[in-house]
Amino acid sequence: MNSIWNKNKELFEARFPQLMTLLRGYFDLFSKYAGTEDEANLHPFWRIANAKNGSPCAEEDGLRLHSAYNPEREAEGAVRALLAPQPAQNGSAGTEEPSAIVFLGMGLGYAPLAAAAELPQKTLLIVEPDAEHFLAALLFLDFTALFQHQKLVLAISCTPEQAITLINQNGVEQSRFLCVKSQAHHNEAYFSAVQSLVERNRAKEQINCATLKKFEKRWTQNCKKNAPLVRTLQPVNAYKDTLKGLPFLLLAAGPSLQDVLSDLPALHERMVTVCVDTALKAALRAGVQPDFIILTDPQYWAYRHISGLCAPHSILITEIAVYPAVFRFACKKILLCNSQVPMAKEFCTKELGDLGAGGSVASAAWNFCRFAGASAVYAAGLDLAFPKGNTHARGSTFEESAPTTSFRTRPAETLGATMSYSANPCYGTDYNGNPVLTDQRMKMFAWWFESRLAECPDLSTYTFAPQGLAIPGITPRSMSDALLLPEFSRANTILR
């Protein structure tokens, strides 16, 4: 009988009953052979030996997972190193004490055990894609201190996207990461994917931090002026699942939007239409007033996209940090959602409905489609690229304003080129496998969609733009297929 295994199993089941249910088959197998002559068959990937101090250590594929002399002391040193001040990067303070320690793989578990003893107030997150590797560690070390740690989180046998969701609960910038190459060797592709997601999130957080620092004063003034509207305007929560089962059309302002404008009235008869602010002018010129308009960017220039327009049959969804003139927009009604601007929480503690943060208004629009109960989302103008060198659809605010803001030595073409090459341009791949010009900013937006779609496999998303940057989880769809959808009556819905 393996007393260490039995003790760890009891502690695990008491602390993580739901995870125990998911891993029951693994636990039953390990319990059957733990402490028998066949126990070694439970960890064929490891060769177990004793370190110089008598503690167990392991090798995998010829790589030593821990010190062959004193693995406990090695782990303690690694944990202390994580708490050392970090150099500043891209505007990040870098010296703040972390709120969470993330272990990407853990070997026999020495480092998490050291952290549990050293850091009782920190969140400890263990990421391990292979349940057998995690359970094998429970055969050798007493995990009492770890399983009794009040802020322990386990990400066992989950996808990289699920792991990054757990990491984001504490913030990437507020976390420190320990990934020992030999301990991640058994699934290098997985841990590499997680680290890529971490870096993307870190870049996003640093950009958000720099933007907030630059516009904090202006956005605080906006919040202060708009705060009284929280009492009078309806929250977006009132529309949760109210349009369940209907297909949605998401209008973004990418160059391919112009290809669907002639069919937009017919699509509007068949789908609930959700339009981002930048595409509104083009939609109105096509004779369509969207059911919903999304404007969640607090920048003044976001307001300029709807300035001078009116849509008396449309519902505007916005938040209290936006430029105050947004609330003078002539429309059917205005709904408020939660703000993604930190200082807005001082002016609004009420839960309005969260449309999430994905870096672009199109991500908020997709979130609203799901929030309202969409059966499927058809995206138009969601290119996240510059197909044929174009930056925006004809008729969008940018295309309309470029000639009026240009002059002899800075023509409209220069403005377009600046937009195309201002965010580290690079090539991606479109849905047909062809190279397409994009940039790092839009690749980050694409990654958000990829991650979100992986989290929501029940909602199908299609695109009318095969020439746009390919996003895993989005399928190209022809206009003729979409026009086969039945028409629906708005009179029978909350849109009446």
N, C-alpha and C positions, 0 to 999 in steps of 0.2 A: 504494500500500500504506500502511495506517495502522499505523505501528510501535507507537504507544502501545496501540492495541487488541490487537495480537498479543501484546505483552508482558503486558498485563493478563489476557488470556485464558489464557496459559500459567501465570501465577501463580495464577489462580483455580482452574484445573483441578488443579494440584498441591496446593492447600490444601483445596479442597472438592470432591473427586471425586464424592461421592454427589449433591451439589447440581448439579454439572455434568451428571450423567446425567439429572436431572429437567428441566433447562433446556436440554438438548442442541439441541432444535429452534430455540430462540431464538438460541443461540450460532452455529449453522450459518447462520442467516439473516443475522446481523450480520457474520459472517466473509465471507460472499459479497459484501456490498456495502461493507464498511468500506474506506476508501481509494479508492473509485471516485467517479465523478461523481454516483452515486445515493446516496451516503452520507447526504445530508440526508433522504432518505425513511425512514431508520431512526428519526428523531426528529422527526416532523412536528409534535409538540406543542411543540417548543422553537424559538425564534428565537435563534441563536447570534451573539454579537458579541464584541468585545474590550473589556475594561475599560481605564481610563486607564493602568494599569501593564502592559498587554499581555496579561494573563491572560484566558482565555475566560470569558465569563459568559453567562447565558441568560435569556430571558423566556418566560413561558407565559401565554397568555390576557391579555397586557398587563401581567402582574405580573413584576417583576424578582426573580429567585431569589437573586441575590447583589449585592454592592456593585459599582457601575459604576466605582469608582475603584481599590479594592484588596481583592478578595474574600478573599485569604489573611489579611490583617490583620483583616478583619471576623470571619472564622471563628475565629481565635486569640482574639479578644476574647470571642466567644460561649462558647468552651470554658472560658476562665478564669472567666467569670461563673458557670458551672455549679458551679465548685468553691468559690464564696463561701459563707460560713455562711448557713444557711437559718433563718428564724424558727421557733420552736417552735409546734406545732399540736396541740391536744387531747392533751396529755400526751406528745407525741413530743419527743425531745431536739432534733431539728431542726438541730443544729450538727455532727453527725458527718460526716466526710468520706465521700463516696459510694464504693461499691465498683464501681459500673457506671454507664456513660453510655449512654442510650438515644436514638437518633436516629429520630424519626418522620418519615420522608422525609429526603432529603439533597441534592436538587438535583444539582449536578455533583460533589458529594463533598468540598467544601472543609473542612467542619466535621469529618467523620470523619478526614480526613487530618491535620488540626491536632491532633485528640485522640490519634491514633496516635503522633505525634511528642512530644506533651506528656505523655501518660499511659501509659507502657509497662506499668504494673502493673494498670491498671484494665480491667475487662471493657467492651468496646465492642459494643453491639448495634444493628444497623441494621434497621429495620422498613420494608419497602417492598412494598406489595401488587401492584404492577405490574412484572413482570420487565423490560419494555421500557424503563421509566424508569431502572431500575438499570443495565441493560446500556448504555444510551445514555451514561451518565456515563463508562463505560470507554473511550469514543471520544476523550475530551478531556484527562483528567488521568492522570498516572502513579500507579497505586494500589499501587506496590511497598511503601511503608511501611505501608499499611493491611493488605494481604494477608499481610505478614510479622509483623503484630502477633500475639502469642501468645494473646491473649484476645479474638479477634474472633468474634462470632456474627452470622450473617445470617438474617433472617426474611424471605425473599423469596417472594412469591406464596402466603402462608399466611393462614389465617383469623384474625380478631381473637382468638379463643379460643386458637389455637395460639401467637399472638404473646404473649399474656399469660402463657401457661405458661412460655415462655422468660424473660420478664421476672421472673416469680416465682422463678426459680432463684437470683436474686441478692437478691430481696426488693424490693418496691416502695419501702419506706421507705429502703432502702440504695441506691437508684438516683436519678439525676437525668435529666431529660428535656429534649430540645431538639426543638421542633416549630415550624419557621418556617412561617407561614401560607401564603406563596406556594409553598413546597416541598411542602405537603400539599394544595394546591388541586386537584390532578388527581383526588383521591379523598377528598373531605372527609368523606363518610359513613363510610368505613372508619376514617380516623384519629380521627374523633369517637367511633366505637365503641370503639376501643382506649383512648382517653383516659377514656371512661366506665368501662371495666373497670379501668383503673389507679386511678381514684378510689374505686371500690368496694373494691378490694383494699387501698388505703391506709386506708380507714375500718376495714376488718376488722383490719388489722395494728395500728392504733392502739387498737382495742377490746381485742384480745388482749394488747397491751402493758400497758394499764391494768389489765386483769384479773389478769395475771400479777404485776404489782407489788403488787396488793392481797392476793393469796392465796399469794404465794411461800413464806412461812414454813410455812403449813399444808400445802401440797402437798409441800414438801420432807420434812416429817415423815411424810406418807403414804408417799412413795417409800421412805424409810428403813425404815419398818416392813414394807412389802410386798415389798421387794427379795428376801428369801430365797425367795419363792414362784416367782421366775423359774426356779430350778433344778428345781422339782418339777412345775410346771404345763405342759401341752402348749401349744405356740405355735399361733396361728391358721393359720400357714403349712401345717400338716398337713392343712388342709381346702381348700387351693387346688385348684380344678377337680375336686373330688371328687363334685360333684353336677351335672356337666355335662349340659346338655340338659333339665333339669327347670325348670318354671315356679316362680317365687318369689312369695310374698305378703308385702308389707312393711306392717306395722301401725304407724302413728303414732297420736298421741292427739288429733288434730284433731276438731272437732265431728262431722264426717261419719262417724267410726268407728262411732257408735251405730247408723247406718243399715245396717251390714253385720254387726252382731253376731249376728243371728238366723241368718245364712247362714255364719257363721264356721266351724262344724264341717264343713260340706260343702266349703268352700274349703280347709280344712286337709287334707282327704282327697285333694285334687287338686294341692296346691302345698306346697313347702317354706316354712314359716312363719317369718319373721324379725320379731321384735317389739322395738320400742324400750322402754326402761324405763318411760316414762310411760304406755304402753298396756297393760302387763302385767296390772294388776288387772282391767281390763275384759275382756281375753282369757280370763283364768282364770274369771271369772264366767260367761262364755259357754260354758264347758266345754272350752276349748282350752288345752293346754300347748304353747306355741310350740316349734318345733325349736331356734331360737336366740333368745336375748335379748341385746340390745346395750346396754351401759352403759359409756360412755367419758368421762362428765363427772366431773371430780374433786370437784365441789361436794358438800357434805354432803347437800344437798336431793335430789341424784340418788339417793343411797342410800335416802332416805325413800320413793322410788317402789316399791322392792321389799321394804322392811322389813316383816317379819311375814308375807310370802308364801312359798310354796314351789312348786317346779315340778320334781318328780323326774325327769321325762322331757325336760327342756329343757337346752340347753347355753348357759351364760352366757359371753359374750365381753366382756372388760374389759381394763383396763391398770393399771400399778402405781401410778399417781398417785391412784387413786380412794380414797374413804374406806375404811379397813381393814375395816369391818364387811361390806362388799360380799362379801368372800371367805368369809363365813360363810353366805351364801345357800344354801339347800337345793335343789340341782339335780343333774342327771346328772353334769356335769363343768364345769370352768371352763377357758376358753382365754384366753391372753394375746395382745394385739396391741401393736404399737409405740405408745408414748405420744406425744402431741402437746405435752406439757409439757416445756420445754427442760431443766429440772433432772433429769428422769427419766433422761436419757442418762448421768448420773454414776453411776446405780445399776443400769443395764441397758445393756450394750453389745451384747447378743445381738440378732440380727435375728429378730423374732417374726412379722412380717407387718404390712404397713401398710394401714390402712383409711382413710387420708387425713384431711384436715381440711376440713370444709365449714361449720363453725360450729354445726351441729346434729347430734344423735345420729341423726336420720333420714338425713343424708348419709352417715354412717359405715355405717348399715344398708344403704343402696343400694350402697355400695362393696363391702360384704361379699357381697351377692347376685351382683354381677359377679365378685368374687374366687372365689366357690365354683362359678361356671360356669353361672349362670342363663341359660335360653333366653329368658325374658321376666320382667319384674317388674310385678306388679299392686299398686298402692299403695292402701291404705285409711286414711283419716284424715290424709292428707297435704294439708291444706287451705291452710296458710300464710296464713290469713285468718280473719275472724270472721263467717262466714255467719249471717245472722239475729241477729247480736250475740252468738253463742255463742263461748266461748273454748276449751273442752275437751269431749271426749265424756263423756256420763254414764257413771259407773262408773270414770272415771280417778281417779288420786290427787288431783288438784286438786279435782275435783267432790266427791269423798268428804270431803276435809278442810276445804273451805270452811265448811260449817255448824258444824264443831267449833271453828274458830278465829275465828268471828265473834262479835260481841256487839251489844248494843242500839244503840250509836252507830256501829258499823262492821259492818253486816250483810254477808252473803255477796255480795249484789249489788254492794256497794262494792268488794269484792275483784275481782270480775269486771270492773267498770268500770276499776279501776286497771290491770289487765292489758291491757285493750283500748286504753287511751290513754296508756300509760307509755313508748312507744317511737316517738314521732312518728307518730301515726295518719295514714293517707292512704287514698285509694281506688285500687284496681287493677281489673282486669277478669277475670271468671271465664271458664270455657270456653264459655259461651253468649253471651259478649259483654256481659254485664251488669256494672254496677259492684258491687264487693264491698269491704267495709272490711278493711284490712290495716294494716301499719305498716312502717317502714323496716327494722327488724330482719328481719322475715320476707321482705321484698323482697330482702334480701341473701341469705337462704337460697335463695330462688327463683332468684336469679341464679347461685348455685353449681350448682344442678341444671341450669339451662339450659346453662352452660358445660361441665359434665361430660357431659351427654347429647350435646352437639355433638362432644365428643372420642370418644365411644363409640357411633357410629351403628349398630353391629352388634347392640346390645341394645335391644329395644323396651321401653318403659315405659308403663304404662297407669294410669289412676286411676278409682276408683269415685265420685269426688266432682266432678261438673261445676260445682258451686257454689263450689269453691275457687279460689284465685288461679291463673290460667292460666300454665303454664310451657311455653314452646316446647320441643317434643321429647316431651312427655307427651300421650297421647291418651286421652280419656274412653272408658270401656268399660262396658257394661251388666253387671249381675250375671248375667243369664240366659246371656250369652255365656261368661262365666267358668265357670259351672256345667256347660257342655258339655265342658269339659276332662276327659280320662280320669283316673280315680283311679290312684294309684301306691302300691306297697307299700314302706313304709319298711324292711321286713325285707331287701330286696334292695339297700340302700344303706348308706352309712356311718352313717346315722341309727338303725340297728337297735339 
